[in-house]
Amino acid sequence: MSVSAPALKSLFRHVLQGLSRPEAAVLLESDNLLVKTPGPDAVWPRASRQAVAWYVVGPAGDVVDIELVTMDGSQARTAAVLATGVATHRTSVTVTVPRVAPGRYLVLVTSAAGMLDAYSQPVTVTA
C-alpha cells in the first residue's frame, strides 16, 4: 500500500495535535492506536448516533472492532459491540448508541488481529 506525502503529513499533524492535550499524552511507538473521539466529558444519549475516531501509527491490521465496555478493576467487560470489521484506514465511524443501562463506559477500539487496542476517555450513556 502506498501512502501519499500529503496524507502522511496530515496524519502526523493530527497525531501531534492529539498529543498536545494532557489527557492524550502518551508515548507513540512504531505501532500504536489512539482514540480521538469520544473525548473528555462526552455524553451519549441511548439510540443517538455518535462518532468514534482514532489515529493509527504503523500496521494495525486491515480492520478494527469497536466495543462499549465497562471496567472491572483492570478487566474490560463488553457491554455492547458497536461495530466490527471497520477498515483501519477509515479512522472514524458513526455508531448507534445501544440501549444499555445508563452509566459510565469506555469505547474500546481493537485491531481485529488483536495486536493493538485503545480506550477512549469515559463516556456517560444517558436514558
N, C-alpha and C positions, 0 to 999 in steps of 0.2 A: 504494500500500500504506500503510495506516495502522498506526502503532505506538503502543501504549498508553503512558501515562506510567509505570506501574509496570515495564513491560518495558524501557523506556529507562533508568530508574533502576537496574534490576538489571544491565543491560549495562554501564553506566558504573562501577558498584560492582565488577564482575568485572574490568574493564579496569584500574581503579586498583589493585586487589589484585595483579594480574599485574605491573604496573609497579613495585610496591613491592619486588620482588625484583631484585637486581642483574643476574641473568642475563637479565632481560626488560626492562631499562631502555632503551627505545627511544623515539624521538620519534614520536608518532602524528600524522599529518597528517589531512586530511579523508577520505582513502580509505586504509585500512590493514587488513592481515590479520596476526594474531599467533597463532602456535601455542602453545597452553596445555599440551597433553598429547600426546606424552610429555615428561616433564620431565627434569631432570638425573639422570644415573646410571641411566636406565631400562635394564632387561634384558628382552628379549623372546625366550622360547624359540620355536623354529620350530614351526609348526602351532598355537600358542596364539592365543587371542582377546585383542585389546588395544584400548584406547580411544585415539582420536585426537580432540582437541578444539581449537577455535580461537575467537578473538574476531574479529569483523569490525566495522569502523567505516566507514561510508559505503557507497556502492553498489559491491559487489564482483562483481555479476552474479548470475545466478539459481542457478548451481551451481558446485561446486568438484570438482577431481580430486585424488586423494591418491596419492603415489608413495613408494616406498622408494628412496633414492638414495645413491650414493657420490660423493665429491668428488674430482676430478682437477684439482688446482690450484683455479681458480675456476669450473671447468666441472662441472655436475651430470650424473651418468650414472645413468639409471634402471636399477635392479636388478629392480624389480617394481612393477606397478601394483596398489595396494591397494584403490582404489575410484574410480569415475567417476560423474559426474552427481549428486553429493550436493547436496541443496538447501542453499545457503549459510546460510540462517537456522536450520538444524538445529544448527549449531555443534558437533556431535560425531557420531561414528560408531564402531562397533566393527568391526575388521578382523581377518582371519585372517593371521597372520604366515606368509609363503610359505617354501618350502624353498630359501632362498638360502644361500650359503656363510656360515658363522659369521664375525662381524666387526662393525665399527662402521659405522653407517649414519645417515642423516638422513631424517626424514619431511618431504616437500615437499607443502604444500597450495597449490594454484594455482586461481585463478578460471578457469573454462573459457574465458572471453573473453580470458584472458591478461593482464588488466590488473594483477593483483596476485598475488604469491606470497610464501610464508613458509616458513622451515625450522624444524624442531624442534631441541632440544638433541640431541647424539649419542645414538644408541640402540645397545646391544650386542645383536646377534642371536646366540643360542646354539643348539647342536645339540639 
